[in-house]
Amino acid sequence: MDGPNESKTPPEARLIPVTDADRAVVERMFVFYLHDMSAFTRHASAAEGHLEPYPWLPRYWTDADRQAYLIDLQGHTVGFVFVRTLEEPCACDHEVAEFYVMPRFRGLGLGRSAAQQVFGQARGRWRVAQLATNTPAIAFWRRVIEGVSEGPFSEDVEEADGVFHNVLTFHTA
């Protein structure tokens, strides 16, 4: 399989809903995700032998308001997307809770393709948050959301437990 920028035609990502059989794959890939995210946080990384637990991960196999997808490229899992359906009094209907594309497959359009598919599956008001220090993710989401938003999107900074997030909200129809 080609690496980044080796192909002129962007490959198409395919979203596959996770099943119980995919649990080990998602858990292993989540370690890499947390390791990559540690570059933007104060938390220890997998390379340092410790990861903060992600208490919501098991709920993606049990809760009706949470959906998880594998990002597939030609039969190979290259990432994942976690989506939550939000309830009132939240101003949004849906949230991209976690999003990951393995570094080797970034820059190919797979993340954009996967995000567009997710937003196309559930219309309404969306929320996507990134760590405020993760400028590559902020730039990525701004570009993607400009292409799918019905009208302008809003952007705010929120703080929770001493961690700042850049939060984009928008509407799809």
C-alpha positions as CSV (number, residue, x, y, z in Angstrom):
1,M,0.0,0.0,0.0
2,D,1.3,3.4,-0.9
3,G,2.3,5.9,1.9
4,P,1.4,9.6,2.0
5,N,1.4,11.5,-1.2
6,E,2.5,8.5,-3.3
7,S,-0.8,8.4,-5.3
8,K,-2.3,11.2,-7.4
9,T,-5.9,9.9,-7.0
10,P,-7.1,10.2,-3.4
11,P,-8.2,6.9,-2.0
12,E,-11.7,6.5,-0.6
13,A,-12.1,5.7,3.1
14,R,-14.8,3.3,4.1
15,L,-16.5,3.5,7.5
16,I,-17.2,0.2,9.1
17,P,-19.3,0.0,12.3
18,V,-17.4,-1.7,15.0
19,T,-18.5,-5.0,16.4
20,D,-17.5,-7.1,19.3
21,A,-15.0,-8.8,17.0
22,D,-13.2,-5.5,16.4
23,R,-12.8,-4.6,20.1
24,A,-9.1,-5.8,20.3
25,V,-8.2,-3.9,17.2
26,V,-9.8,-0.7,18.5
27,E,-8.1,-1.1,21.9
28,R,-4.7,-1.6,20.3
29,M,-5.1,1.3,18.0
30,F,-6.3,3.5,20.9
31,V,-2.9,3.1,22.5
32,F,-1.3,4.7,19.4
33,Y,-4.0,7.4,19.4
34,L,-3.2,8.2,23.1
35,H,0.5,8.2,22.4
36,D,0.1,10.6,19.5
37,M,-2.2,12.9,21.6
38,S,0.4,12.9,24.4
39,A,2.4,15.3,22.3
40,F,-0.3,17.9,23.0
41,T,-0.9,17.2,26.7
42,R,0.8,16.9,30.1
43,H,-0.1,13.3,30.3
44,A,2.3,10.4,30.1
45,S,2.5,8.5,26.9
46,A,2.7,4.8,26.0
47,A,6.4,5.3,25.3
48,E,6.8,6.2,29.0
49,G,5.0,3.1,30.0
50,H,1.8,4.6,31.2
51,L,-1.5,5.8,29.7
52,E,-4.4,7.5,31.4
53,P,-7.5,5.2,31.1
54,Y,-10.3,6.2,28.7
55,P,-13.3,5.3,30.8
56,W,-15.8,5.7,27.9
57,L,-14.2,3.2,25.5
58,P,-16.3,0.1,26.7
59,R,-19.5,2.2,26.4
60,Y,-19.1,2.3,22.6
61,W,-20.1,-1.4,22.6
62,T,-23.0,-1.0,25.0
63,D,-24.6,2.5,24.8
64,A,-27.1,3.3,22.1
65,D,-26.0,6.9,22.1
66,R,-22.4,6.0,21.1
67,Q,-21.2,4.7,17.7
68,A,-17.7,3.7,16.8
69,Y,-16.4,3.1,13.2
70,L,-13.2,1.8,11.8
71,I,-11.7,3.7,9.0
72,D,-10.9,1.2,6.3
73,L,-8.7,1.5,3.2
74,Q,-8.7,-1.5,0.9
75,G,-9.3,-4.0,3.7
76,H,-6.8,-2.4,6.1
77,T,-7.9,-0.6,9.3
78,V,-6.2,2.8,9.3
79,G,-8.1,4.7,11.9
80,F,-11.3,5.1,13.9
81,V,-14.1,7.6,14.6
82,F,-16.2,7.7,17.8
83,V,-19.5,9.6,17.6
84,R,-21.9,10.5,20.4
85,T,-25.6,11.5,20.1
86,L,-26.1,14.3,22.6
87,E,-29.2,14.9,24.7
88,E,-30.8,18.2,25.8
89,P,-29.9,20.7,27.2
90,C,-26.9,20.5,24.9
91,A,-26.9,22.9,22.0
92,C,-25.8,20.2,19.6
93,D,-27.2,16.9,18.5
94,H,-24.0,15.0,17.7
95,E,-20.3,15.1,18.6
96,V,-17.2,13.6,17.1
97,A,-15.8,12.4,20.4
98,E,-12.5,10.8,19.1
99,F,-11.0,10.7,15.6
100,Y,-7.8,9.0,14.6
101,V,-5.9,8.3,11.4
102,M,-2.6,6.5,11.6
103,P,0.3,8.8,10.8
104,R,1.4,6.9,7.7
105,F,-2.1,7.5,6.1
106,R,-2.5,11.2,6.9
107,G,-2.4,13.7,4.1
108,L,-4.2,11.3,1.7
109,G,-7.7,12.6,2.1
110,L,-8.8,9.6,4.2
111,G,-9.6,11.6,7.3
112,R,-11.6,14.1,5.2
113,S,-13.5,11.3,3.5
114,A,-14.3,9.6,6.8
115,A,-15.4,12.8,8.5
116,Q,-17.7,13.7,5.5
117,Q,-19.3,10.2,5.7
118,V,-19.9,10.6,9.4
119,F,-21.5,14.0,9.0
120,G,-23.6,12.7,6.2
121,Q,-25.0,9.9,8.3
122,A,-26.6,12.1,11.0
123,R,-27.9,15.5,10.0
124,G,-28.3,18.3,12.6
125,R,-26.1,20.3,15.0
126,W,-22.6,19.0,15.4
127,R,-19.8,19.6,17.9
128,V,-16.1,18.8,17.3
129,A,-13.5,19.6,19.9
130,Q,-9.7,19.5,19.7
131,L,-7.0,20.1,22.2
132,A,-6.2,23.8,21.9
133,T,-2.5,22.9,21.6
134,N,-3.2,20.5,18.7
135,T,-2.9,23.1,15.8
136,P,-2.8,20.4,13.0
137,A,-6.1,19.0,14.2
138,I,-7.6,22.5,14.4
139,A,-6.6,23.3,10.9
140,F,-7.9,19.9,9.6
141,W,-11.3,20.3,11.2
142,R,-11.7,23.9,10.0
143,R,-11.1,22.7,6.4
144,V,-13.4,19.7,6.7
145,I,-16.2,21.6,8.4
146,E,-16.1,24.5,5.8
147,G,-16.9,21.9,3.2
148,V,-19.9,20.3,5.0
149,S,-21.4,23.0,7.1
150,E,-24.8,24.5,6.1
151,G,-23.8,28.1,6.7
152,P,-21.0,29.5,8.9
153,F,-19.6,27.5,11.8
154,S,-18.7,28.9,15.2
155,E,-15.5,28.4,17.1
156,D,-14.9,28.8,20.8
157,V,-12.4,27.9,23.4
158,E,-13.6,25.8,26.4
159,E,-11.8,24.8,29.6
160,A,-12.5,21.6,31.5
161,D,-10.3,20.4,34.4
162,G,-7.5,22.7,33.3
163,V,-7.4,21.5,29.7
164,F,-8.4,23.9,27.0
165,H,-10.2,22.8,23.9
166,N,-10.9,24.5,20.6
167,V,-14.6,23.8,19.9
168,L,-16.2,24.0,16.4
169,T,-20.0,23.9,16.1
170,F,-22.0,23.7,12.9
171,H,-25.1,22.4,11.2
172,T,-25.5,19.9,8.5
173,A,-28.8,19.5,6.6
